[in-house]
Amino acid sequence: MSSSPSTNADTAEIFDVIIVGAGPCGLAIAARLRERRPSALFTDEEHARYSWMSRHANKAAIKIKRTGQVKTGSDCQPCQYGPSILVLDEHGNDFLAKWKSFFRKLEIKNLRSPMFFHPDPSDRDALLAFCHEAGRSHEMEEIVGCVGKEVSKHKKKRRMNQRGGSTKSAVEVDERDRKDYFTPSSSCFEDFCEACISKYRLGDGLIQQGTVREIEYTMAPGDERPLFHIRTNTAQYLARTVVLALGPGEPIIPSPFVPGQLPASATHVTDATLPKLLSKDLLSKIRCGKPTNVLIIGGGLTSAQAADLCIRRGVGKVYLLMRGHLKVKPFDVDLCWMSKFRNQQQSVFYTSDDFAERFEMIKEARGGGSMTSRASKLLKQYVQDSKVIMHTHTTVKTQCFEESSQCWTIATEPPVADLPQFDHIFFATGTKTDVESMPMLQPLLANHPIKSIAGLPTLNEDLAWAEDVPLFFTGKLAMLQLGPGAGNLEGARIAAERVSWAIEDVLKNSTDVKVDGEGQRLWDSDEGYVSGIGSKFAGLSVDSE
């Protein structure tokens, strides 16, 4: 491992958990590590009861008869729960810094995900409750085509004929969940996340800005167990466990364009170094009244959002190229993977022990780029108004950038006649994730090899690198264990639930975590006795200290 920057392992603080990434996945795992009563384990009634007990416990002074000591209410307050946490993020000192930047860059007004997709572990309906409580229900947009209300009689009849006259069909979304299939506004979701951060006290220097260069798991002098040594561009840290809560990955630049050799007039929409989508040169041409043409490559929701922004900013004409057909669906995965309840697809996925088979199911469920019906209707309106020209099943065959005119000349396959020169090219071609090519993981790959499929690591069921290497993954890198929705907000919360329990097991023998004689977590004060958690005989003990 590199010696600079250096840290004295004998004096440096050892964190229980270091989270790499402060996006939605990072927020979800940090919140879960601070939550004692997650909705995954407690019913709404139990959660309300325990919350009431926490708020009203230890209000009166208590006299210990044996010693005569009197504990005031302030002395009896429950201790802060959870392991010591540090979050490292290269984009800023706040949660969701990159997320917010991307949404502002494309001026995205609403999320694509439903109301029960959020990072708060305490309540599945927390976001829905927040919108109603804040009086912002009007900011929610209904996600059409989910429950079935929008299906016409003609379409129902056609589907019945396709099934050979059968009137039975699988219900993908339960009717009782209709209220959940709305999507919050971007500003409302950000405010909800800020409330979540405040609720779990995840501010106050918890996040350190820095780019992680290297992660090594090794035994340091004087240590009883191996520790993670994390080196960033500014410092070095020690941790017992590490969670990689990284974003979508590296931008994909399609052939014949060469990554790293593109001029400023060809950019990927997810490029975090560009705060604005439209460049200064392109905006200058628009202000001068010059005719402008923009090429957008990609067929997903991001391409539609980029096209909409270009038209609203005054671009003369937008050409949209997509290698397949225009796919319209509510979410980035098939609807049958989005229900609150387990379904056949999830059961088949989880019972398969073959990671290659799981990967094929993931590919089928995601099916490439797609856009919502609202985005599709807007795009088709632009096409009707001759502001957008769309070519499906089309790819770029050759490209040439002319320095003199600062424009692109493009040839396509199949050929498209009368293509103009383009002032700017935007790539909305998605991102790729490859665990084997990540620089920060090279020491681990050398000392603790792991198999991967199409860049996805074959993690264990705890989402860990290995049983003896407590490096955990959330997001797309955990897709072979969580399924095709691992990269969305619901996947972040499911991953946080799994990882938090695994981290607790790792930290059981740590002196920083209170455990009983059987290695089980101790609960504060009388809460365990009253709520029935743990051994009720523990409530008979008296603290005489």
SEFITI-579272 format. One record per residue (C-alpha): x, y, z. Coordinates in steps of 0.05 Angstrom, whole numbers, padded with zeros to 5 digits, always signed. Layout:
// SEFITI-579272
XYZ ...
// end
This chain:
// SEFITI-579272
+00000+00000+00000 +00024+00070-00015 +00057+00106+00043 +00027+00175+00028 -00015+00202+00057 +00003+00166+00121 -00033+00151+00185 -00005+00123+00249 -00046+00060+00261 -00031+00062+00336 -00063+00130+00346 -00114+00136+00289 -00188+00128+00305 -00216+00061+00283 -00287+00069+00256 -00337+00013+00262 -00364+00029+00193 -00338+00071+00136 -00388+00083+00080 -00359+00101+00012 -00411+00143-00024 -00461+00194+00003 -00517+00182-00048 -00584+00150-00034 -00551+00083-00020 -00503+00114+00029 -00559+00152+00064 -00600+00088+00069 -00546+00047+00103 -00526+00105+00150 -00599+00115+00171 -00610+00040+00181 -00549+00034+00226 -00580+00088+00270 -00650+00058+00270 -00670+00012+00327 -00740-00005+00303 -00738-00016+00227 -00804-00027+00191 -00776-00092+00164 -00781-00122+00234 -00835-00083+00270 -00907-00070+00253 -00935+00000+00252 -00968-00010+00320 -00904-00037+00351 -00863+00019+00321 -00910+00072+00348 -00909+00039+00417 -00833+00035+00421 -00826+00106+00396 -00873+00131+00451 -00833+00093+00503 -00767+00123+00478 -00796+00193+00482 -00826+00185+00552 -00776+00139+00585 -00734+00161+00645 -00772+00226+00658 -00774+00217+00734 -00718+00213+00784 -00701+00143+00808 -00672+00126+00876 -00631+00062+00882 -00651+00033+00949 -00588-00006+00961 -00539+00052+00951 -00584+00112+00962 -00561+00141+00896 -00612+00185+00860 -00611+00188+00785 -00646+00248+00755 -00684+00246+00691 -00626+00275+00652 -00580+00221+00679 -00627+00167+00655 -00632+00188+00582 -00619+00131+00534 -00550+00129+00503 -00536+00144+00431 -00550+00082+00390 -00508+00054+00334 -00436+00042+00313 -00386+00097+00298 -00395+00118+00225 -00355+00157+00174 -00378+00173+00104 -00330+00188+00047 -00354+00222-00016 -00316+00254-00073 -00372+00303-00092 -00382+00341-00027 -00393+00343+00048 -00468+00331+00044 -00513+00273+00028 -00541+00270-00043 -00492+00322-00070 -00484+00287-00138 -00557+00267-00139 -00580+00339-00130 -00530+00364-00181 -00555+00316-00234 -00629+00332-00221 -00615+00407-00226 -00573+00396-00288 -00630+00364-00326 -00684+00404-00288 -00720+00340-00268 -00785+00358-00233 -00807+00289-00209 -00774+00222-00193 -00790+00160-00232 -00798+00116-00171 -00862+00106-00129 -00876+00133-00060 -00851+00073-00021 -00781+00078-00052 -00740+00120-00003 -00682+00113+00046 -00720+00118+00113 -00717+00050+00147 -00769+00065+00201 -00832+00066+00158 -00846+00042+00088 -00898+00098+00080 -00854+00152+00110 -00848+00191+00044 -00923+00189+00032 -00936+00212+00104 -00885+00268+00096 -00919+00295+00033 -00988+00295+00067 -00962+00324+00132 -00925+00380+00096 -00986+00396+00053 -00949+00378-00011 -00994+00323-00037 -01007+00365-00099 -00933+00355-00119 -00944+00280-00127 -00957+00255-00198 -00995+00190-00211 -00955+00136-00246 -01002+00112-00300 -01007+00041-00324 -00989+00006-00258 -01051-00017-00223 -01096-00024-00284 -01143+00035-00280 -01115+00063-00345 -01125-00001-00386 -01181+00010-00436 -01235-00042-00451 -01206-00051-00521 -01138-00066-00492 -01167-00114-00441 -01204-00150-00497 -01141-00154-00540 -01101-00182-00482 -01155-00234-00470 -01152-00255-00543 -01077-00261-00539 -01086-00309-00480 -01131-00353-00521 -01196-00329-00491 -01175-00338-00418 -01204-00285-00372 -01152-00297-00317 -01090-00254-00313 -01036-00244-00261 -01046-00184-00216 -00978-00149-00215 -00997-00094-00166 -01047-00103-00111 -01107-00055-00113 -01094-00035-00041 -01028-00005-00062 -01058+00044-00112 -01042+00103-00067 -00968+00084-00069 -00962+00090-00144 -00950+00164-00146 -00882+00196-00154 -00858+00254-00110 -00829+00319-00136 -00754+00325-00134 -00756+00382-00084 -00804+00344-00038 -00759+00283-00040 -00697+00325-00023 -00733+00357+00036 -00755+00288+00059 -00682+00264+00057 -00661+00326+00096 -00713+00308+00149 -00686+00237+00150 -00615+00263+00159 -00637+00307+00217 -00678+00251+00248 -00619+00204+00252 -00567+00258+00267 -00527+00244+00205 -00498+00314+00198 -00444+00349+00238 -00382+00326+00202 -00404+00255+00188 -00384+00263+00115 -00313+00276+00093 -00300+00297+00021 -00247+00255-00013 -00234+00208-00071 -00219+00137-00047 -00156+00113-00081 -00144+00046-00047 -00178-00002+00001 -00136-00056+00034 -00155-00107+00086 -00094-00126+00127 -00066-00137+00196 -00032-00076+00225 +00020-00079+00280 -00014-00087+00348 -00082-00105+00319 -00118-00168+00341 -00159-00172+00277 -00149-00146+00206 -00173-00076+00192 -00191-00038+00129 -00140+00014+00109 -00173+00065+00065 -00130+00116+00028 -00161+00178-00003 -00130+00236-00040 -00125+00274+00026 -00121+00225+00084 -00121+00153+00108 -00173+00119+00152 -00181+00054+00190 -00246+00014+00196 -00272-00052+00220 -00324-00056+00164 -00333-00019+00098 -00395-00008+00056 -00388+00011-00017 -00450+00052-00034 -00427+00077-00101 -00466+00110-00157 -00484+00082-00225 -00413+00075-00251 -00371+00100-00310 -00407+00133-00369 -00412+00090-00432 -00385+00122-00495 -00407+00082-00555 -00365+00066-00616 -00339+00098-00660 -00327+00152-00608 -00265+00143-00566 -00271+00156-00491 -00220+00207-00465 -00209+00236-00534 -00272+00276-00543 -00275+00352-00551 -00318+00395-00507 -00375+00391-00557 -00387+00317-00542 -00407+00302-00470 -00442+00249-00430 -00504+00274-00394 -00481+00241-00328 -00414+00276-00328 -00409+00303-00258 -00355+00354-00277 -00405+00393-00320 -00456+00430-00276 -00497+00452-00337 -00522+00408-00394 -00514+00460-00449 -00444+00487-00459 -00426+00561-00462 -00411+00556-00537 -00478+00525-00552 -00515+00576-00510 -00476+00632-00544 -00499+00608-00613 -00571+00605-00588 -00567+00677-00561 -00538+00701-00627 -00597+00671-00664 -00555+00621-00703 -00588+00556-00725 -00567+00500-00679 -00572+00424-00685 -00560+00375-00628 -00551+00300-00632 -00573+00257-00572 -00553+00184-00572 -00594+00139-00527 -00665+00114-00518 -00678+00119-00444 -00713+00169-00399 -00650+00211-00394 -00648+00222-00469 -00720+00247-00468 -00704+00294-00409 -00642+00320-00446 -00683+00332-00510 -00736+00369-00471 -00685+00414-00438 -00650+00429-00504 -00716+00449-00537 -00736+00493-00478 -00668+00527-00479 -00676+00546-00552 -00640+00492-00592 -00666+00494-00663 -00672+00419-00675 -00655+00356-00636 -00639+00291-00670 -00650+00229-00627 -00616+00164-00646 -00632+00099-00610 -00605+00030-00628 -00671-00006-00612 -00744+00012-00612 -00776+00063-00565 -00794+00026-00501 -00846+00055-00455 -00856+00029-00384 -00867+00062-00316 -00800+00041-00285 -00731+00020-00307 -00749-00053-00291 -00811-00092-00309 -00872-00077-00266 -00875-00147-00238 -00810-00133-00199 -00838-00070-00167 -00896-00094-00124 -00894-00089-00049 -00905-00164-00043 -00860-00221-00065 -00879-00249-00131 -00862-00306-00177 -00803-00271-00211 -00770-00254-00144 -00780-00325-00118 -00748-00355-00180 -00690-00306-00175 -00676-00318-00101 -00680-00394-00106 -00631-00398-00163 -00560-00414-00141 -00531-00401-00210 -00505-00329-00215 -00503-00335-00291 -00577-00352-00291 -00592-00294-00245 -00555-00247-00292 -00598-00270-00351 -00660-00255-00309 -00632-00186-00293 -00620-00171-00366 -00690-00193-00385 -00722-00152-00329 -00685-00088-00346 -00688-00094-00421 -00645-00034-00438 -00665+00039-00437 -00738+00058-00430 -00779+00120-00415 -00844+00135-00379 -00909+00147-00416 -00908+00221-00398 -00838+00229-00428 -00859+00190-00489 -00920+00234-00501 -00878+00297-00493 -00826+00270-00542 -00878+00251-00593 -00908+00321-00588 -00839+00350-00604 -00834+00303-00663 -00902+00326-00688 -00879+00398-00682 -00815+00381-00721 -00771+00402-00662 -00746+00331-00652 -00728+00281-00706 -00725+00210-00679 -00691+00151-00713 -00700+00082-00681 -00657+00021-00696 -00601+00068-00717 -00528+00074-00695 -00470+00119-00712 -00424+00088-00764 -00372+00143-00773 -00359+00210-00740 -00314+00270-00756 -00303+00333-00716 -00283+00394-00758 -00239+00443-00720 -00255+00500-00766 -00330+00499-00757 -00329+00465-00688 -00383+00419-00714 -00393+00344-00722 -00406+00306-00787 -00442+00240-00774 -00458+00179-00817 -00507+00127-00791 -00525+00054-00801 -00573+00047-00835 -00559+00113-00872 -00602+00173-00856 -00605+00223-00912 -00594+00298-00905 -00564+00297-00835 -00539+00367-00816 -00475+00383-00781 -00484+00380-00706 -00462+00434-00657 -00462+00386-00598 -00469+00312-00584 -00499+00285-00520 -00490+00213-00498 -00549+00187-00458 -00523+00116-00464 -00522+00096-00391 -00465+00074-00347 -00425+00011-00334 -00403-00021-00269 -00343-00068-00269 -00314-00089-00202 -00251-00117-00234 -00232-00049-00264 -00243-00006-00202 -00175+00022-00180 -00194+00025-00106 -00207-00050-00104 -00142-00074-00137 -00108-00092-00070 -00169-00133-00050 -00173-00167-00117 -00099-00186-00111 -00103-00213-00040 -00176-00237-00038 -00198-00255-00109 -00272-00256-00125 -00310-00281-00185 -00352-00234-00226 -00403-00238-00282 -00405-00180-00331 -00370-00137-00280 -00417-00155-00222 -00385-00189-00162 -00412-00255-00136 -00424-00232-00065 -00451-00275-00009 -00522-00268+00018 -00499-00214+00067 -00475-00173+00006 -00404-00182+00031 -00341-00194-00009 -00328-00258+00030 -00343-00288+00099 -00275-00265+00125 -00274-00198+00087 -00329-00152+00115 -00332-00107+00054 -00405-00097+00036 -00438-00072-00027 -00503-00036-00043 -00530-00009-00108 -00518-00041-00176 -00457-00079-00151 -00504-00121-00108 -00549-00138-00166 -00532-00212-00168 -00560-00219-00098 -00616-00167-00097 -00642-00172-00168 -00653-00121-00224 -00679-00067-00176 -00614-00064-00135 -00595+00003-00164 -00660+00039-00147 -00684+00069-00082 -00720+00006-00058 -00658-00035-00072 -00618+00014-00029 -00664+00002+00030 -00666-00073+00022 -00590-00074+00018 -00585-00031+00080 -00627-00080+00119 -00584-00139+00100 -00518-00103+00110 -00537-00074+00178 -00550-00143+00207 -00485-00169+00178 -00446-00110+00206 -00476-00123+00275 -00451-00195+00272 -00381-00170+00254 -00380-00120+00310 -00406-00167+00365 -00337-00179+00394 -00318-00105+00391 -00312-00067+00457 -00350-00009+00426 -00414-00051+00420 -00454-00071+00482 -00470-00146+00481 -00493-00196+00533 -00462-00262+00551 -00491-00296+00490 -00465-00243+00442 -00533-00210+00433 -00541-00134+00431 -00562-00102+00497 -00622-00055+00495 -00621+00010+00534 -00657+00023+00600 -00722-00015+00611 -00743-00015+00538 -00724-00087+00528 -00765-00109+00588 -00827-00069+00571 -00828-00085+00496 -00809-00158+00503 -00743-00151+00466 -00687-00195+00492 -00689-00228+00560 -00740-00200+00610 -00696-00223+00668 -00648-00167+00648 -00700-00119+00674 -00689-00145+00745 -00617-00121+00747 -00599-00055+00781 -00544-00011+00758 -00507+00012+00820 -00453+00051+00786 
// end
